[in-house]
Amino acid sequence: GGIDFIKTTTMNQERNSHRISFSTLPQTFQDAVIICRRFKIQYLWIDALCVVRDDKEDMARELGRMCTI
């Protein structure tokens, strides 16, 4: 995906919660989306997008739940 990849922060959380343009995703994320669509998997967890990376409380809560998702 590269060093400077898309991630959710407090600054873009509201926007990202509504829509993230497919074309702005790194190739690795795009590939994951394509595979999920092909296998009719409705949800995809990408922690860089699903966890607010600059919010320590959100990171602690969500990363602690990752094994159940």
N, CA and C atoms as a LAMMPS dump frame, in Angstrom:
ITEM: TIMESTEP
0
ITEM: NUMBER OF ATOMS
207
ITEM: BOX BOUNDS ff ff ff
-5.0000000000000000e+02 5.0000000000000000e+02
-5.0000000000000000e+02 5.0000000000000000e+02
-5.0000000000000000e+02 5.0000000000000000e+02
ITEM: ATOMS id mol type element x y z
1 1 1 N 0.774 -1.201 0
2 1 2 C 0 0 0
3 1 3 C 0.815 1.266 0
4 2 1 N 2.065 1.195 0.344
5 2 2 C 2.877 2.394 0.361
6 2 3 C 2.964 3.014 1.735
7 3 1 N 3.851 3.965 1.888
8 3 2 C 4.082 4.597 3.178
9 3 3 C 2.985 5.596 3.517
10 4 1 N 2.588 6.428 2.561
11 4 2 C 1.598 7.47 2.799
12 4 3 C 0.223 6.994 2.31
13 5 1 N -0.445 6.173 3.117
14 5 2 C -1.734 5.63 2.691
15 5 3 C -2.88 6.324 3.414
16 6 1 N -4.065 6.127 2.891
17 6 2 C -5.263 6.734 3.457
18 6 3 C -5.545 6.122 4.828
19 7 1 N -5.987 6.962 5.75
20 7 2 C -6.362 6.486 7.08
21 7 3 C -7.402 7.444 7.65
22 8 1 N -8.157 6.962 8.612
23 8 2 C -9.17 7.785 9.261
24 8 3 C -8.55 8.503 10.444
25 9 1 N -8.794 9.813 10.509
26 9 2 C -8.325 10.652 11.612
27 9 3 C -9.519 11.466 12.109
28 10 1 N -9.315 12.192 13.193
29 10 2 C -10.413 13.026 13.7
30 10 3 C -10.813 14.087 12.667
31 11 1 N -9.895 14.489 11.811
32 11 2 C -10.18 15.52 10.809
33 11 3 C -11.059 15.003 9.666
34 12 1 N -10.949 13.723 9.314
35 12 2 C -11.719 13.202 8.176
36 12 3 C -12.72 12.116 8.562
37 13 1 N -12.911 11.901 9.851
38 13 2 C -13.795 10.829 10.324
39 13 3 C -15.224 10.983 9.8
40 14 1 N -15.772 12.169 9.883
41 14 2 C -17.146 12.392 9.423
42 14 3 C -17.269 12.079 7.929
43 15 1 N -16.354 12.597 7.133
44 15 2 C -16.39 12.362 5.689
45 15 3 C -16.214 10.879 5.378
46 16 1 N -15.243 10.233 6.029
47 16 2 C -14.984 8.821 5.76
48 16 3 C -16.135 7.926 6.194
49 17 1 N -16.91 8.36 7.17
50 17 2 C -18.02 7.517 7.637
51 17 3 C -19.16 7.469 6.624
52 18 1 N -19.17 8.396 5.686
53 18 2 C -20.223 8.414 4.662
54 18 3 C -19.781 7.745 3.366
55 19 1 N -18.581 8.069 2.909
56 19 2 C -18.128 7.518 1.633
57 19 3 C -16.63 7.76 1.468
58 20 1 N -15.962 6.751 0.96
59 20 2 C -14.558 6.869 0.563
60 20 3 C -14.491 6.454 -0.892
61 21 1 N -13.985 7.325 -1.718
62 21 2 C -13.899 7.042 -3.146
63 21 3 C -12.954 5.872 -3.399
64 22 1 N -13.425 4.917 -4.155
65 22 2 C -12.639 3.725 -4.472
66 22 3 C -11.301 4.114 -5.094
67 23 1 N -11.312 5.114 -5.96
68 23 2 C -10.091 5.499 -6.687
69 23 3 C -9.025 6.103 -5.772
70 24 1 N -9.407 6.547 -4.572
71 24 2 C -8.422 7.118 -3.652
72 24 3 C -7.765 6.052 -2.782
73 25 1 N -8.293 4.845 -2.82
74 25 2 C -7.731 3.762 -2.017
75 25 3 C -6.448 3.237 -2.635
76 26 1 N -5.481 2.835 -1.811
77 26 2 C -4.284 2.189 -2.343
78 26 3 C -4.665 0.865 -3.013
79 27 1 N -3.833 0.386 -3.886
80 27 2 C -4.125 -0.837 -4.644
81 27 3 C -4.448 -2.023 -3.743
82 28 1 N -3.753 -2.157 -2.635
83 28 2 C -4.009 -3.271 -1.714
84 28 3 C -5.439 -3.23 -1.195
85 29 1 N -5.916 -2.043 -0.819
86 29 2 C -7.289 -1.901 -0.332
87 29 3 C -8.275 -2.16 -1.463
88 30 1 N -7.992 -1.646 -2.657
89 30 2 C -8.865 -1.88 -3.809
90 30 3 C -8.979 -3.374 -4.087
91 31 1 N -7.856 -4.082 -4.05
92 31 2 C -7.878 -5.529 -4.277
93 31 3 C -8.748 -6.237 -3.248
94 32 1 N -8.643 -5.821 -1.986
95 32 2 C -9.457 -6.434 -0.932
96 32 3 C -10.94 -6.189 -1.181
97 33 1 N -11.302 -4.982 -1.604
98 33 2 C -12.696 -4.662 -1.904
99 33 3 C -13.194 -5.52 -3.068
100 34 1 N -12.397 -5.636 -4.106
101 34 2 C -12.783 -6.437 -5.276
102 34 3 C -13.017 -7.89 -4.889
103 35 1 N -12.126 -8.451 -4.082
104 35 2 C -12.279 -9.843 -3.646
105 35 3 C -13.546 -10.009 -2.817
106 36 1 N -13.8 -9.077 -1.895
107 36 2 C -15.015 -9.162 -1.083
108 36 3 C -16.265 -9.095 -1.948
109 37 1 N -16.264 -8.203 -2.918
110 37 2 C -17.419 -8.11 -3.826
111 37 3 C -17.6 -9.404 -4.609
112 38 1 N -16.512 -9.953 -5.086
113 38 2 C -16.576 -11.174 -5.884
114 38 3 C -17.172 -12.332 -5.083
115 39 1 N -16.842 -12.392 -3.79
116 39 2 C -17.347 -13.461 -2.932
117 39 3 C -18.598 -13.057 -2.153
118 40 1 N -19.155 -11.898 -2.534
119 40 2 C -20.382 -11.39 -1.913
120 40 3 C -20.245 -11.22 -0.396
121 41 1 N -19.081 -10.791 0.034
122 41 2 C -18.84 -10.478 1.438
123 41 3 C -19.259 -9.029 1.641
124 42 1 N -20.216 -8.799 2.516
125 42 2 C -20.833 -7.488 2.665
126 42 3 C -19.945 -6.47 3.374
127 43 1 N -19.15 -6.913 4.335
128 43 2 C -18.347 -5.988 5.132
129 43 3 C -16.869 -6.346 5.043
130 44 1 N -16.042 -5.31 5.072
131 44 2 C -14.592 -5.478 5.06
132 44 3 C -14.007 -4.575 6.132
133 45 1 N -13.219 -5.156 7.024
134 45 2 C -12.569 -4.379 8.074
135 45 3 C -11.157 -4.044 7.613
136 46 1 N -10.884 -2.763 7.449
137 46 2 C -9.53 -2.273 7.198
138 46 3 C -9.24 -1.339 8.355
139 47 1 N -8.358 -1.761 9.257
140 47 2 C -8.191 -1.002 10.501
141 47 3 C -7.77 0.436 10.249
142 48 1 N -7.006 0.711 9.201
143 48 2 C -6.601 2.097 8.906
144 48 3 C -7.809 2.975 8.605
145 49 1 N -8.898 2.368 8.151
146 49 2 C -10.115 3.117 7.832
147 49 3 C -11.161 3.013 8.937
148 50 1 N -11.186 1.899 9.646
149 50 2 C -12.225 1.66 10.644
150 50 3 C -11.868 2.181 12.034
151 51 1 N -10.604 2.485 12.26
152 51 2 C -10.147 2.967 13.555
153 51 3 C -9.637 4.397 13.372
154 52 1 N -10.064 5.288 14.24
155 52 2 C -9.596 6.679 14.188
156 52 3 C -8.169 6.684 14.715
157 53 1 N -7.224 6.867 13.814
158 53 2 C -5.81 6.643 14.107
159 53 3 C -5.188 7.659 15.061
160 54 1 N -5.76 8.845 15.19
161 54 2 C -5.188 9.826 16.112
162 54 3 C -6.043 10.009 17.368
163 55 1 N -6.867 9.016 17.687
164 55 2 C -7.699 9.025 18.887
165 55 3 C -7.327 7.788 19.71
166 56 1 N -6.546 7.996 20.757
167 56 2 C -6.03 6.877 21.555
168 56 3 C -7.135 6.032 22.167
169 57 1 N -8.23 6.654 22.582
170 57 2 C -9.348 5.894 23.164
171 57 3 C -9.999 5.006 22.116
172 58 1 N -10.237 5.559 20.928
173 58 2 C -10.841 4.77 19.855
174 58 3 C -9.915 3.624 19.456
175 59 1 N -8.625 3.919 19.351
176 59 2 C -7.675 2.867 18.987
177 59 3 C -7.671 1.75 20.017
178 60 1 N -7.624 2.089 21.297
179 60 2 C -7.604 1.066 22.347
180 60 3 C -8.868 0.219 22.299
181 61 1 N -10.022 0.867 22.149
182 61 2 C -11.298 0.146 22.12
183 61 3 C -11.399 -0.745 20.879
184 62 1 N -11.158 -0.184 19.711
185 62 2 C -11.357 -0.922 18.464
186 62 3 C -10.289 -1.983 18.225
187 63 1 N -9.048 -1.664 18.504
188 63 2 C -7.992 -2.663 18.303
189 63 3 C -8.159 -3.821 19.263
190 64 1 N -8.717 -3.546 20.46
191 64 2 C -9 -4.624 21.398
192 64 3 C -10.114 -5.542 20.943
193 65 1 N -10.974 -5.054 20.053
194 65 2 C -12.1 -5.852 19.535
195 65 3 C -11.784 -6.549 18.223
196 66 1 N -10.637 -6.27 17.638
197 66 2 C -10.34 -6.786 16.296
198 66 3 C -10.456 -8.303 16.189
199 67 1 N -10.078 -9.014 17.23
200 67 2 C -10.122 -10.474 17.151
201 67 3 C -11.551 -11.004 17.042
202 68 1 N -12.545 -10.177 17.372
203 68 2 C -13.932 -10.625 17.292
204 68 3 C -14.615 -10.185 15.997
205 69 1 N -13.936 -9.375 15.223
206 69 2 C -14.558 -8.834 14.005
207 69 3 C -14.165 -9.68 12.814
